[in-house]
Amino acid sequence: MPVYEYQCEACQDIIEAQQSLSDKPLTTCPACAGSLKKLISRSSFQLKGGGWYADGYSNSGGATSSCQAASPDPASACPAKAGCACKCD
């Protein structure tokens, strides 16, 4: 259910209310009985599932490079085999 924000015109308090889309808007402030005005505020959302930017470019998890793979001989795991800057050793 969405969360709506209301501001009292008398005491300026901001009230959050979790309401269904079919519920009538609140009209009376619970603190001072003044009239409420519905505010327009930003919403937040999270993209879930595959195919988003965070999946393709995050550093958490995923495949390991040849330098990070467990290998008995670090020199044999190095793609250049000798004197590279990948810090395999």
PDB file of N, CA, C and O in Angstrom:
ATOM      1  N   MET A   1       0.843  -1.183   0.000  1.00  0.00           N
ATOM      2  CA  MET A   1       0.000   0.000   0.000  1.00  0.00           C
ATOM      3  C   MET A   1       0.887   1.244   0.000  1.00  0.00           C
ATOM      4  O   MET A   1       1.933   1.263   0.648  1.00  0.00           O
ATOM      5  N   PRO A   2       0.477   2.261  -0.713  1.00  0.00           N
ATOM      6  CA  PRO A   2       1.267   3.490  -0.769  1.00  0.00           C
ATOM      7  C   PRO A   2       1.209   4.287   0.532  1.00  0.00           C
ATOM      8  O   PRO A   2       0.255   4.186   1.304  1.00  0.00           O
ATOM      9  N   VAL A   3       2.244   5.071   0.749  1.00  0.00           N
ATOM     10  CA  VAL A   3       2.307   5.965   1.904  1.00  0.00           C
ATOM     11  C   VAL A   3       2.077   7.383   1.400  1.00  0.00           C
ATOM     12  O   VAL A   3       2.776   7.853   0.502  1.00  0.00           O
ATOM     13  N   TYR A   4       1.098   8.056   1.981  1.00  0.00           N
ATOM     14  CA  TYR A   4       0.778   9.430   1.602  1.00  0.00           C
ATOM     15  C   TYR A   4       1.225  10.372   2.707  1.00  0.00           C
ATOM     16  O   TYR A   4       1.220  10.009   3.884  1.00  0.00           O
ATOM     17  N   GLU A   5       1.611  11.579   2.325  1.00  0.00           N
ATOM     18  CA  GLU A   5       2.000  12.603   3.285  1.00  0.00           C
ATOM     19  C   GLU A   5       0.976  13.729   3.255  1.00  0.00           C
ATOM     20  O   GLU A   5       0.521  14.153   2.193  1.00  0.00           O
ATOM     21  N   TYR A   6       0.631  14.197   4.434  1.00  0.00           N
ATOM     22  CA  TYR A   6      -0.300  15.308   4.591  1.00  0.00           C
ATOM     23  C   TYR A   6       0.361  16.355   5.477  1.00  0.00           C
ATOM     24  O   TYR A   6       1.144  16.025   6.367  1.00  0.00           O
ATOM     25  N   GLN A   7       0.035  17.633   5.222  1.00  0.00           N
ATOM     26  CA  GLN A   7       0.524  18.712   6.080  1.00  0.00           C
ATOM     27  C   GLN A   7      -0.670  19.487   6.614  1.00  0.00           C
ATOM     28  O   GLN A   7      -1.594  19.838   5.879  1.00  0.00           O
ATOM     29  N   CYS A   8      -0.621  19.742   7.914  1.00  0.00           N
ATOM     30  CA  CYS A   8      -1.688  20.503   8.553  1.00  0.00           C
ATOM     31  C   CYS A   8      -1.500  21.980   8.222  1.00  0.00           C
ATOM     32  O   CYS A   8      -0.398  22.515   8.344  1.00  0.00           O
ATOM     33  N   GLU A   9      -2.572  22.629   7.807  1.00  0.00           N
ATOM     34  CA  GLU A   9      -2.490  24.051   7.476  1.00  0.00           C
ATOM     35  C   GLU A   9      -2.432  24.926   8.719  1.00  0.00           C
ATOM     36  O   GLU A   9      -2.007  26.078   8.634  1.00  0.00           O
ATOM     37  N   ALA A  10      -2.847  24.410   9.872  1.00  0.00           N
ATOM     38  CA  ALA A  10      -2.837  25.192  11.114  1.00  0.00           C
ATOM     39  C   ALA A  10      -1.510  25.053  11.862  1.00  0.00           C
ATOM     40  O   ALA A  10      -0.859  26.056  12.156  1.00  0.00           O
ATOM     41  N   CYS A  11      -1.104  23.818  12.172  1.00  0.00           N
ATOM     42  CA  CYS A  11       0.105  23.617  12.989  1.00  0.00           C
ATOM     43  C   CYS A  11       1.337  23.230  12.168  1.00  0.00           C
ATOM     44  O   CYS A  11       2.423  23.106  12.734  1.00  0.00           O
ATOM     45  N   GLN A  12       1.206  23.036  10.862  1.00  0.00           N
ATOM     46  CA  GLN A  12       2.289  22.711   9.930  1.00  0.00           C
ATOM     47  C   GLN A  12       2.921  21.338  10.174  1.00  0.00           C
ATOM     48  O   GLN A  12       3.983  21.048   9.623  1.00  0.00           O
ATOM     49  N   ASP A  13       2.292  20.496  10.983  1.00  0.00           N
ATOM     50  CA  ASP A  13       2.791  19.133  11.185  1.00  0.00           C
ATOM     51  C   ASP A  13       2.651  18.347   9.891  1.00  0.00           C
ATOM     52  O   ASP A  13       1.711  18.552   9.123  1.00  0.00           O
ATOM     53  N   ILE A  14       3.603  17.439   9.659  1.00  0.00           N
ATOM     54  CA  ILE A  14       3.537  16.549   8.499  1.00  0.00           C
ATOM     55  C   ILE A  14       3.205  15.155   9.009  1.00  0.00           C
ATOM     56  O   ILE A  14       3.850  14.644   9.925  1.00  0.00           O
ATOM     57  N   ILE A  15       2.200  14.555   8.412  1.00  0.00           N
ATOM     58  CA  ILE A  15       1.694  13.255   8.835  1.00  0.00           C
ATOM     59  C   ILE A  15       1.840  12.285   7.672  1.00  0.00           C
ATOM     60  O   ILE A  15       1.523  12.626   6.533  1.00  0.00           O
ATOM     61  N   GLU A  16       2.316  11.084   7.954  1.00  0.00           N
ATOM     62  CA  GLU A  16       2.378  10.025   6.954  1.00  0.00           C
ATOM     63  C   GLU A  16       1.275   9.022   7.248  1.00  0.00           C
ATOM     64  O   GLU A  16       1.055   8.645   8.399  1.00  0.00           O
ATOM     65  N   ALA A  17       0.585   8.595   6.202  1.00  0.00           N
ATOM     66  CA  ALA A  17      -0.496   7.624   6.376  1.00  0.00           C
ATOM     67  C   ALA A  17      -0.397   6.566   5.287  1.00  0.00           C
ATOM     68  O   ALA A  17      -0.289   6.890   4.104  1.00  0.00           O
ATOM     69  N   GLN A  18      -0.436   5.313   5.686  1.00  0.00           N
ATOM     70  CA  GLN A  18      -0.441   4.211   4.735  1.00  0.00           C
ATOM     71  C   GLN A  18      -1.893   3.920   4.389  1.00  0.00           C
ATOM     72  O   GLN A  18      -2.671   3.475   5.233  1.00  0.00           O
ATOM     73  N   GLN A  19      -2.248   4.181   3.126  1.00  0.00           N
ATOM     74  CA  GLN A  19      -3.641   4.058   2.705  1.00  0.00           C
ATOM     75  C   GLN A  19      -3.735   3.308   1.388  1.00  0.00           C
ATOM     76  O   GLN A  19      -2.808   3.315   0.577  1.00  0.00           O
ATOM     77  N   SER A  20      -4.853   2.674   1.199  1.00  0.00           N
ATOM     78  CA  SER A  20      -5.153   2.032  -0.068  1.00  0.00           C
ATOM     79  C   SER A  20      -5.522   3.111  -1.090  1.00  0.00           C
ATOM     80  O   SER A  20      -5.884   4.226  -0.716  1.00  0.00           O
ATOM     81  N   LEU A  21      -5.430   2.780  -2.358  1.00  0.00           N
ATOM     82  CA  LEU A  21      -5.805   3.741  -3.398  1.00  0.00           C
ATOM     83  C   LEU A  21      -7.285   4.095  -3.333  1.00  0.00           C
ATOM     84  O   LEU A  21      -7.684   5.187  -3.740  1.00  0.00           O
ATOM     85  N   SER A  22      -8.094   3.181  -2.826  1.00  0.00           N
ATOM     86  CA  SER A  22      -9.538   3.433  -2.751  1.00  0.00           C
ATOM     87  C   SER A  22      -9.957   4.184  -1.484  1.00  0.00           C
ATOM     88  O   SER A  22     -11.110   4.603  -1.381  1.00  0.00           O
ATOM     89  N   ASP A  23      -9.049   4.366  -0.515  1.00  0.00           N
ATOM     90  CA  ASP A  23      -9.384   5.104   0.709  1.00  0.00           C
ATOM     91  C   ASP A  23      -9.556   6.588   0.422  1.00  0.00           C
ATOM     92  O   ASP A  23      -8.906   7.141  -0.466  1.00  0.00           O
ATOM     93  N   LYS A  24     -10.433   7.223   1.177  1.00  0.00           N
ATOM     94  CA  LYS A  24     -10.616   8.673   1.051  1.00  0.00           C
ATOM     95  C   LYS A  24      -9.444   9.387   1.723  1.00  0.00           C
ATOM     96  O   LYS A  24      -8.925   8.900   2.728  1.00  0.00           O
ATOM     97  N   PRO A  25      -9.019  10.533   1.185  1.00  0.00           N
ATOM     98  CA  PRO A  25      -7.910  11.267   1.802  1.00  0.00           C
ATOM     99  C   PRO A  25      -8.269  11.755   3.200  1.00  0.00           C
ATOM    100  O   PRO A  25      -9.432  12.031   3.495  1.00  0.00           O
ATOM    101  N   LEU A  26      -7.256  11.857   4.055  1.00  0.00           N
ATOM    102  CA  LEU A  26      -7.473  12.387   5.402  1.00  0.00           C
ATOM    103  C   LEU A  26      -7.777  13.876   5.302  1.00  0.00           C
ATOM    104  O   LEU A  26      -7.255  14.560   4.423  1.00  0.00           O
ATOM    105  N   THR A  27      -8.613  14.375   6.194  1.00  0.00           N
ATOM    106  CA  THR A  27      -9.004  15.787   6.142  1.00  0.00           C
ATOM    107  C   THR A  27      -8.748  16.535   7.442  1.00  0.00           C
ATOM    108  O   THR A  27      -8.675  17.763   7.440  1.00  0.00           O
ATOM    109  N   THR A  28      -8.610  15.810   8.562  1.00  0.00           N
ATOM    110  CA  THR A  28      -8.479  16.455   9.865  1.00  0.00           C
ATOM    111  C   THR A  28      -7.171  16.052  10.533  1.00  0.00           C
ATOM    112  O   THR A  28      -6.838  14.868  10.590  1.00  0.00           O
ATOM    113  N   CYS A  29      -6.436  17.028  11.033  1.00  0.00           N
ATOM    114  CA  CYS A  29      -5.172  16.791  11.736  1.00  0.00           C
ATOM    115  C   CYS A  29      -5.449  16.129  13.085  1.00  0.00           C
ATOM    116  O   CYS A  29      -6.286  16.613  13.847  1.00  0.00           O
ATOM    117  N   PRO A  30      -4.754  15.024  13.391  1.00  0.00           N
ATOM    118  CA  PRO A  30      -4.985  14.370  14.680  1.00  0.00           C
ATOM    119  C   PRO A  30      -4.429  15.167  15.864  1.00  0.00           C
ATOM    120  O   PRO A  30      -4.858  14.950  16.997  1.00  0.00           O
ATOM    121  N   ALA A  31      -3.488  16.081  15.628  1.00  0.00           N
ATOM    122  CA  ALA A  31      -2.882  16.850  16.719  1.00  0.00           C
ATOM    123  C   ALA A  31      -3.720  18.062  17.110  1.00  0.00           C
ATOM    124  O   ALA A  31      -3.916  18.329  18.296  1.00  0.00           O
ATOM    125  N   CYS A  32      -4.223  18.808  16.097  1.00  0.00           N
ATOM    126  CA  CYS A  32      -4.912  20.067  16.421  1.00  0.00           C
ATOM    127  C   CYS A  32      -6.293  20.199  15.781  1.00  0.00           C
ATOM    128  O   CYS A  32      -6.954  21.223  15.961  1.00  0.00           O
ATOM    129  N   ALA A  33      -6.732  19.206  15.055  1.00  0.00           N
ATOM    130  CA  ALA A  33      -8.027  19.200  14.365  1.00  0.00           C
ATOM    131  C   ALA A  33      -8.109  20.220  13.236  1.00  0.00           C
ATOM    132  O   ALA A  33      -9.204  20.574  12.797  1.00  0.00           O
ATOM    133  N   GLY A  34      -6.952  20.698  12.761  1.00  0.00           N
ATOM    134  CA  GLY A  34      -6.923  21.595  11.607  1.00  0.00           C
ATOM    135  C   GLY A  34      -7.118  20.813  10.320  1.00  0.00           C
ATOM    136  O   GLY A  34      -7.171  19.583  10.335  1.00  0.00           O
ATOM    137  N   SER A  35      -7.224  21.530   9.202  1.00  0.00           N
ATOM    138  CA  SER A  35      -7.434  20.847   7.926  1.00  0.00           C
ATOM    139  C   SER A  35      -6.091  20.412   7.328  1.00  0.00           C
ATOM    140  O   SER A  35      -5.080  21.104   7.447  1.00  0.00           O
ATOM    141  N   LEU A  36      -6.119  19.247   6.687  1.00  0.00           N
ATOM    142  CA  LEU A  36      -4.917  18.671   6.089  1.00  0.00           C
ATOM    143  C   LEU A  36      -4.888  18.901   4.593  1.00  0.00           C
ATOM    144  O   LEU A  36      -5.925  18.934   3.931  1.00  0.00           O
ATOM    145  N   LYS A  37      -3.679  19.059   4.071  1.00  0.00           N
ATOM    146  CA  LYS A  37      -3.456  19.199   2.634  1.00  0.00           C
ATOM    147  C   LYS A  37      -2.528  18.060   2.214  1.00  0.00           C
ATOM    148  O   LYS A  37      -1.500  17.831   2.852  1.00  0.00           O
ATOM    149  N   LYS A  38      -2.884  17.346   1.143  1.00  0.00           N
ATOM    150  CA  LYS A  38      -2.060  16.236   0.666  1.00  0.00           C
ATOM    151  C   LYS A  38      -0.817  16.797  -0.018  1.00  0.00           C
ATOM    152  O   LYS A  38      -0.907  17.703  -0.847  1.00  0.00           O
ATOM    153  N   LEU A  39       0.345  16.246   0.341  1.00  0.00           N
ATOM    154  CA  LEU A  39       1.606  16.685  -0.250  1.00  0.00           C
ATOM    155  C   LEU A  39       1.992  15.771  -1.402  1.00  0.00           C
ATOM    156  O   LEU A  39       1.625  14.596  -1.431  1.00  0.00           O
ATOM    157  N   ILE A  40       2.726  16.319  -2.338  1.00  0.00           N
ATOM    158  CA  ILE A  40       3.292  15.530  -3.425  1.00  0.00           C
ATOM    159  C   ILE A  40       4.760  15.332  -3.081  1.00  0.00           C
ATOM    160  O   ILE A  40       5.509  16.297  -2.933  1.00  0.00           O
ATOM    161  N   SER A  41       5.159  14.089  -2.958  1.00  0.00           N
ATOM    162  CA  SER A  41       6.542  13.807  -2.576  1.00  0.00           C
ATOM    163  C   SER A  41       7.133  12.754  -3.499  1.00  0.00           C
ATOM    164  O   SER A  41       6.425  12.071  -4.239  1.00  0.00           O
ATOM    165  N   ARG A  42       8.456  12.646  -3.429  1.00  0.00           N
ATOM    166  CA  ARG A  42       9.150  11.664  -4.256  1.00  0.00           C
ATOM    167  C   ARG A  42       8.889  10.263  -3.736  1.00  0.00           C
ATOM    168  O   ARG A  42       8.695  10.048  -2.539  1.00  0.00           O
ATOM    169  N   SER A  43       8.888   9.349  -4.632  1.00  0.00           N
ATOM    170  CA  SER A  43       8.791   7.950  -4.233  1.00  0.00           C
ATOM    171  C   SER A  43      10.124   7.280  -4.535  1.00  0.00           C
ATOM    172  O   SER A  43      10.904   7.768  -5.354  1.00  0.00           O
ATOM    173  N   SER A  44      10.372   6.187  -3.886  1.00  0.00           N
ATOM    174  CA  SER A  44      11.585   5.431  -4.168  1.00  0.00           C
ATOM    175  C   SER A  44      11.177   4.031  -4.600  1.00  0.00           C
ATOM    176  O   SER A  44      10.141   3.508  -4.188  1.00  0.00           O
ATOM    177  N   PHE A  45      12.007   3.445  -5.431  1.00  0.00           N
ATOM    178  CA  PHE A  45      11.737   2.090  -5.864  1.00  0.00           C
ATOM    179  C   PHE A  45      13.069   1.412  -6.136  1.00  0.00           C
ATOM    180  O   PHE A  45      14.091   2.075  -6.316  1.00  0.00           O
ATOM    181  N   GLN A  46      13.050   0.112  -6.163  1.00  0.00           N
ATOM    182  CA  GLN A  46      14.253  -0.663  -6.395  1.00  0.00           C
ATOM    183  C   GLN A  46      13.992  -1.611  -7.549  1.00  0.00           C
ATOM    184  O   GLN A  46      12.998  -2.336  -7.561  1.00  0.00           O
ATOM    185  N   LEU A  47      14.896  -1.598  -8.521  1.00  0.00           N
ATOM    186  CA  LEU A  47      14.767  -2.490  -9.660  1.00  0.00           C
ATOM    187  C   LEU A  47      15.313  -3.848  -9.262  1.00  0.00           C
ATOM    188  O   LEU A  47      16.468  -3.956  -8.850  1.00  0.00           O
ATOM    189  N   LYS A  48      14.499  -4.882  -9.380  1.00  0.00           N
ATOM    190  CA  LYS A  48      14.930  -6.223  -9.012  1.00  0.00           C
ATOM    191  C   LYS A  48      14.953  -7.095 -10.252  1.00  0.00           C
ATOM    192  O   LYS A  48      14.259  -6.825 -11.232  1.00  0.00           O
ATOM    193  N   GLY A  49      15.751  -8.133 -10.195  1.00  0.00           N
ATOM    194  CA  GLY A  49      15.871  -9.040 -11.319  1.00  0.00           C
ATOM    195  C   GLY A  49      17.139  -8.754 -12.103  1.00  0.00           C
ATOM    196  O   GLY A  49      17.923  -7.882 -11.725  1.00  0.00           O
ATOM    197  N   GLY A  50      17.339  -9.460 -13.157  1.00  0.00           N
ATOM    198  CA  GLY A  50      18.550  -9.308 -13.953  1.00  0.00           C
ATOM    199  C   GLY A  50      18.403  -8.270 -15.044  1.00  0.00           C
ATOM    200  O   GLY A  50      17.295  -7.868 -15.399  1.00  0.00           O
ATOM    201  N   GLY A  51      19.541  -7.842 -15.571  1.00  0.00           N
ATOM    202  CA  GLY A  51      19.537  -6.937 -16.711  1.00  0.00           C
ATOM    203  C   GLY A  51      19.646  -5.470 -16.387  1.00  0.00           C
ATOM    204  O   GLY A  51      19.584  -4.652 -17.306  1.00  0.00           O
ATOM    205  N   TRP A  52      19.807  -5.084 -15.129  1.00  0.00           N
ATOM    206  CA  TRP A  52      19.918  -3.682 -14.763  1.00  0.00           C
ATOM    207  C   TRP A  52      21.377  -3.302 -14.588  1.00  0.00           C
ATOM    208  O   TRP A  52      22.235  -4.183 -14.525  1.00  0.00           O
ATOM    209  N   TYR A  53      21.676  -2.032 -14.509  1.00  0.00           N
ATOM    210  CA  TYR A  53      23.034  -1.513 -14.391  1.00  0.00           C
ATOM    211  C   TYR A  53      23.775  -2.129 -13.210  1.00  0.00           C
ATOM    212  O   TYR A  53      24.944  -2.491 -13.343  1.00  0.00           O
ATOM    213  N   ALA A  54      23.131  -2.254 -12.075  1.00  0.00           N
ATOM    214  CA  ALA A  54      23.794  -2.780 -10.878  1.00  0.00           C
ATOM    215  C   ALA A  54      24.246  -4.226 -11.073  1.00  0.00           C
ATOM    216  O   ALA A  54      25.239  -4.642 -10.477  1.00  0.00           O
ATOM    217  N   ASP A  55      23.542  -4.993 -11.888  1.00  0.00           N
ATOM    218  CA  ASP A  55      23.935  -6.383 -12.115  1.00  0.00           C
ATOM    219  C   ASP A  55      25.199  -6.477 -12.953  1.00  0.00           C
ATOM    220  O   ASP A  55      26.071  -7.298 -12.668  1.00  0.00           O
ATOM    221  N   GLY A  56      25.307  -5.654 -13.974  1.00  0.00           N
ATOM    222  CA  GLY A  56      26.425  -5.753 -14.896  1.00  0.00           C
ATOM    223  C   GLY A  56      27.687  -5.052 -14.455  1.00  0.00           C
ATOM    224  O   GLY A  56      28.771  -5.394 -14.928  1.00  0.00           O
ATOM    225  N   TYR A  57      27.587  -4.078 -13.562  1.00  0.00           N
ATOM    226  CA  TYR A  57      28.746  -3.268 -13.229  1.00  0.00           C
ATOM    227  C   TYR A  57      29.089  -3.241 -11.749  1.00  0.00           C
ATOM    228  O   TYR A  57      29.939  -2.449 -11.342  1.00  0.00           O
ATOM    229  N   SER A  58      28.473  -4.059 -10.943  1.00  0.00           N
ATOM    230  CA  SER A  58      28.800  -4.049  -9.514  1.00  0.00           C
ATOM    231  C   SER A  58      30.022  -4.918  -9.258  1.00  0.00           C
ATOM    232  O   SER A  58      30.328  -5.821 -10.036  1.00  0.00           O
ATOM    233  N   ASN A  59      30.712  -4.639  -8.170  1.00  0.00           N
ATOM    234  CA  ASN A  59      31.904  -5.396  -7.811  1.00  0.00           C
ATOM    235  C   ASN A  59      31.596  -6.558  -6.879  1.00  0.00           C
ATOM    236  O   ASN A  59      32.490  -7.347  -6.574  1.00  0.00           O
ATOM    237  N   SER A  60      30.384  -6.682  -6.430  1.00  0.00           N
ATOM    238  CA  SER A  60      30.060  -7.757  -5.499  1.00  0.00           C
ATOM    239  C   SER A  60      29.739  -9.033  -6.258  1.00  0.00           C
ATOM    240  O   SER A  60      28.924  -9.028  -7.180  1.00  0.00           O
ATOM    241  N   GLY A  61      30.382 -10.122  -5.868  1.00  0.00           N
ATOM    242  CA  GLY A  61      30.111 -11.416  -6.488  1.00  0.00           C
ATOM    243  C   GLY A  61      30.614 -11.482  -7.910  1.00  0.00           C
ATOM    244  O   GLY A  61      31.508 -10.731  -8.299  1.00  0.00           O
ATOM    245  N   GLY A  62      30.048 -12.366  -8.670  1.00  0.00           N
ATOM    246  CA  GLY A  62      30.399 -12.479 -10.071  1.00  0.00           C
ATOM    247  C   GLY A  62      31.630 -13.343 -10.290  1.00  0.00           C
ATOM    248  O   GLY A  62      32.109 -14.009  -9.373  1.00  0.00           O
ATOM    249  N   ALA A  63      32.126 -13.324 -11.501  1.00  0.00           N
ATOM    250  CA  ALA A  63      33.279 -14.129 -11.876  1.00  0.00           C
ATOM    251  C   ALA A  63      34.563 -13.527 -11.322  1.00  0.00           C
ATOM    252  O   ALA A  63      34.671 -12.314 -11.142  1.00  0.00           O
ATOM    253  N   THR A  64      35.517 -14.380 -11.059  1.00  0.00           N
ATOM    254  CA  THR A  64      36.814 -13.910 -10.583  1.00  0.00           C
ATOM    255  C   THR A  64      37.787 -13.860 -11.746  1.00  0.00           C
ATOM    256  O   THR A  64      37.688 -14.646 -12.688  1.00  0.00           O
ATOM    257  N   SER A  65      38.723 -12.935 -11.674  1.00  0.00           N
ATOM    258  CA  SER A  65      39.721 -12.844 -12.732  1.00  0.00           C
ATOM    259  C   SER A  65      40.758 -13.937 -12.538  1.00  0.00           C
ATOM    260  O   SER A  65      40.744 -14.620 -11.514  1.00  0.00           O
ATOM    261  N   SER A  66      41.652 -14.118 -13.493  1.00  0.00           N
ATOM    262  CA  SER A  66      42.657 -15.161 -13.392  1.00  0.00           C
ATOM    263  C   SER A  66      43.619 -14.895 -12.248  1.00  0.00           C
ATOM    264  O   SER A  66      44.200 -15.837 -11.710  1.00  0.00           O
ATOM    265  N   CYS A  67      43.803 -13.647 -11.861  1.00  0.00           N
ATOM    266  CA  CYS A  67      44.690 -13.320 -10.747  1.00  0.00           C
ATOM    267  C   CYS A  67      44.065 -13.696  -9.409  1.00  0.00           C
ATOM    268  O   CYS A  67      44.788 -14.019  -8.467  1.00  0.00           O
ATOM    269  N   GLN A  68      42.751 -13.662  -9.305  1.00  0.00           N
ATOM    270  CA  GLN A  68      42.084 -13.956  -8.049  1.00  0.00           C
ATOM    271  C   GLN A  68      41.779 -15.438  -7.889  1.00  0.00           C
ATOM    272  O   GLN A  68      41.473 -15.885  -6.784  1.00  0.00           O
ATOM    273  N   ALA A  69      41.854 -16.200  -8.955  1.00  0.00           N
ATOM    274  CA  ALA A  69      41.538 -17.619  -8.889  1.00  0.00           C
ATOM    275  C   ALA A  69      42.604 -18.353  -8.086  1.00  0.00           C
ATOM    276  O   ALA A  69      43.778 -17.986  -8.116  1.00  0.00           O
ATOM    277  N   ALA A  70      42.191 -19.381  -7.376  1.00  0.00           N
ATOM    278  CA  ALA A  70      43.141 -20.168  -6.596  1.00  0.00           C
ATOM    279  C   ALA A  70      44.013 -20.969  -7.552  1.00  0.00           C
ATOM    280  O   ALA A  70      43.509 -21.705  -8.400  1.00  0.00           O
ATOM    281  N   SER A  71      45.324 -20.819  -7.408  1.00  0.00           N
ATOM    282  CA  SER A  71      46.261 -21.495  -8.292  1.00  0.00           C
ATOM    283  C   SER A  71      47.508 -21.837  -7.489  1.00  0.00           C
ATOM    284  O   SER A  71      47.976 -21.007  -6.708  1.00  0.00           O
ATOM    285  N   PRO A  72      48.063 -23.042  -7.660  1.00  0.00           N
ATOM    286  CA  PRO A  72      49.267 -23.379  -6.917  1.00  0.00           C
ATOM    287  C   PRO A  72      50.476 -22.548  -7.347  1.00  0.00           C
ATOM    288  O   PRO A  72      51.361 -22.285  -6.533  1.00  0.00           O
ATOM    289  N   ASP A  73      50.524 -22.137  -8.597  1.00  0.00           N
ATOM    290  CA  ASP A  73      51.658 -21.366  -9.108  1.00  0.00           C
ATOM    291  C   ASP A  73      51.145 -20.040  -9.665  1.00  0.00           C
ATOM    292  O   ASP A  73      50.569 -20.027 -10.754  1.00  0.00           O
ATOM    293  N   PRO A  74      51.336 -18.905  -8.946  1.00  0.00           N
ATOM    294  CA  PRO A  74      50.815 -17.626  -9.420  1.00  0.00           C
ATOM    295  C   PRO A  74      51.368 -17.206 -10.776  1.00  0.00           C
ATOM    296  O   PRO A  74      50.662 -16.544 -11.536  1.00  0.00           O
ATOM    297  N   ALA A  75      52.586 -17.563 -11.099  1.00  0.00           N
ATOM    298  CA  ALA A  75      53.165 -17.173 -12.388  1.00  0.00           C
ATOM    299  C   ALA A  75      52.444 -17.857 -13.542  1.00  0.00           C
ATOM    300  O   ALA A  75      52.323 -17.274 -14.619  1.00  0.00           O
ATOM    301  N   SER A  76      51.966 -19.080 -13.341  1.00  0.00           N
ATOM    302  CA  SER A  76      51.267 -19.768 -14.428  1.00  0.00           C
ATOM    303  C   SER A  76      49.857 -19.214 -14.628  1.00  0.00           C
ATOM    304  O   SER A  76      49.275 -19.386 -15.699  1.00  0.00           O
ATOM    305  N   ALA A  77      49.294 -18.545 -13.598  1.00  0.00           N
ATOM    306  CA  ALA A  77      47.962 -17.960 -13.714  1.00  0.00           C
ATOM    307  C   ALA A  77      47.988 -16.604 -14.392  1.00  0.00           C
ATOM    308  O   ALA A  77      46.945 -16.121 -14.835  1.00  0.00           O
ATOM    309  N   CYS A  78      49.145 -15.980 -14.485  1.00  0.00           N
ATOM    310  CA  CYS A  78      49.269 -14.652 -15.079  1.00  0.00           C
ATOM    311  C   CYS A  78      49.076 -14.738 -16.587  1.00  0.00           C
ATOM    312  O   CYS A  78      49.726 -15.559 -17.235  1.00  0.00           O
ATOM    313  N   PRO A  79      48.210 -13.922 -17.162  1.00  0.00           N
ATOM    314  CA  PRO A  79      47.975 -13.968 -18.604  1.00  0.00           C
ATOM    315  C   PRO A  79      49.225 -13.632 -19.414  1.00  0.00           C
ATOM    316  O   PRO A  79      49.399 -14.154 -20.515  1.00  0.00           O
ATOM    317  N   ALA A  80      50.091 -12.777 -18.895  1.00  0.00           N
ATOM    318  CA  ALA A  80      51.290 -12.390 -19.639  1.00  0.00           C
ATOM    319  C   ALA A  80      52.451 -13.341 -19.365  1.00  0.00           C
ATOM    320  O   ALA A  80      53.464 -13.280 -20.062  1.00  0.00           O
ATOM    321  N   LYS A  81      52.333 -14.202 -18.387  1.00  0.00           N
ATOM    322  CA  LYS A  81      53.317 -15.211 -17.991  1.00  0.00           C
ATOM    323  C   LYS A  81      54.594 -14.639 -17.383  1.00  0.00           C
ATOM    324  O   LYS A  81      55.317 -15.374 -16.710  1.00  0.00           O
ATOM    325  N   ALA A  82      54.896 -13.379 -17.587  1.00  0.00           N
ATOM    326  CA  ALA A  82      56.109 -12.822 -16.973  1.00  0.00           C
ATOM    327  C   ALA A  82      56.044 -11.310 -16.970  1.00  0.00           C
ATOM    328  O   ALA A  82      55.690 -10.690 -17.973  1.00  0.00           O
ATOM    329  N   GLY A  83      56.390 -10.721 -15.836  1.00  0.00           N
ATOM    330  CA  GLY A  83      56.571  -9.277 -15.736  1.00  0.00           C
ATOM    331  C   GLY A  83      55.363  -8.432 -16.107  1.00  0.00           C
ATOM    332  O   GLY A  83      55.517  -7.465 -16.854  1.00  0.00           O
ATOM    333  N   CYS A  84      54.189  -8.746 -15.629  1.00  0.00           N
ATOM    334  CA  CYS A  84      53.030  -7.909 -15.934  1.00  0.00           C
ATOM    335  C   CYS A  84      52.635  -7.094 -14.709  1.00  0.00           C
ATOM    336  O   CYS A  84      53.194  -7.282 -13.629  1.00  0.00           O
ATOM    337  N   ALA A  85      51.694  -6.211 -14.870  1.00  0.00           N
ATOM    338  CA  ALA A  85      51.271  -5.323 -13.784  1.00  0.00           C
ATOM    339  C   ALA A  85      50.005  -5.806 -13.084  1.00  0.00           C
ATOM    340  O   ALA A  85      49.398  -5.041 -12.336  1.00  0.00           O
ATOM    341  N   CYS A  86      49.594  -7.036 -13.302  1.00  0.00           N
ATOM    342  CA  CYS A  86      48.337  -7.492 -12.699  1.00  0.00           C
ATOM    343  C   CYS A  86      48.503  -7.964 -11.263  1.00  0.00           C
ATOM    344  O   CYS A  86      47.513  -8.333 -10.632  1.00  0.00           O
ATOM    345  N   LYS A  87      49.699  -7.966 -10.732  1.00  0.00           N
ATOM    346  CA  LYS A  87      49.982  -8.309  -9.325  1.00  0.00           C
ATOM    347  C   LYS A  87      49.451  -9.696  -8.961  1.00  0.00           C
ATOM    348  O   LYS A  87      48.720  -9.855  -7.982  1.00  0.00           O
ATOM    349  N   CYS A  88      49.822 -10.681  -9.750  1.00  0.00           N
ATOM    350  CA  CYS A  88      49.388 -12.050  -9.488  1.00  0.00           C
ATOM    351  C   CYS A  88      50.171 -12.698  -8.358  1.00  0.00           C
ATOM    352  O   CYS A  88      49.710 -13.693  -7.799  1.00  0.00           O
ATOM    353  N   ASP A  89      51.317 -12.183  -8.008  1.00  0.00           N
ATOM    354  CA  ASP A  89      52.115 -12.855  -6.987  1.00  0.00           C
ATOM    355  C   ASP A  89      51.887 -12.340  -5.645  1.00  0.00           C
ATOM    356  O   ASP A  89      52.496 -12.818  -4.688  1.00  0.00           O
TER     357      ASP A  89
END
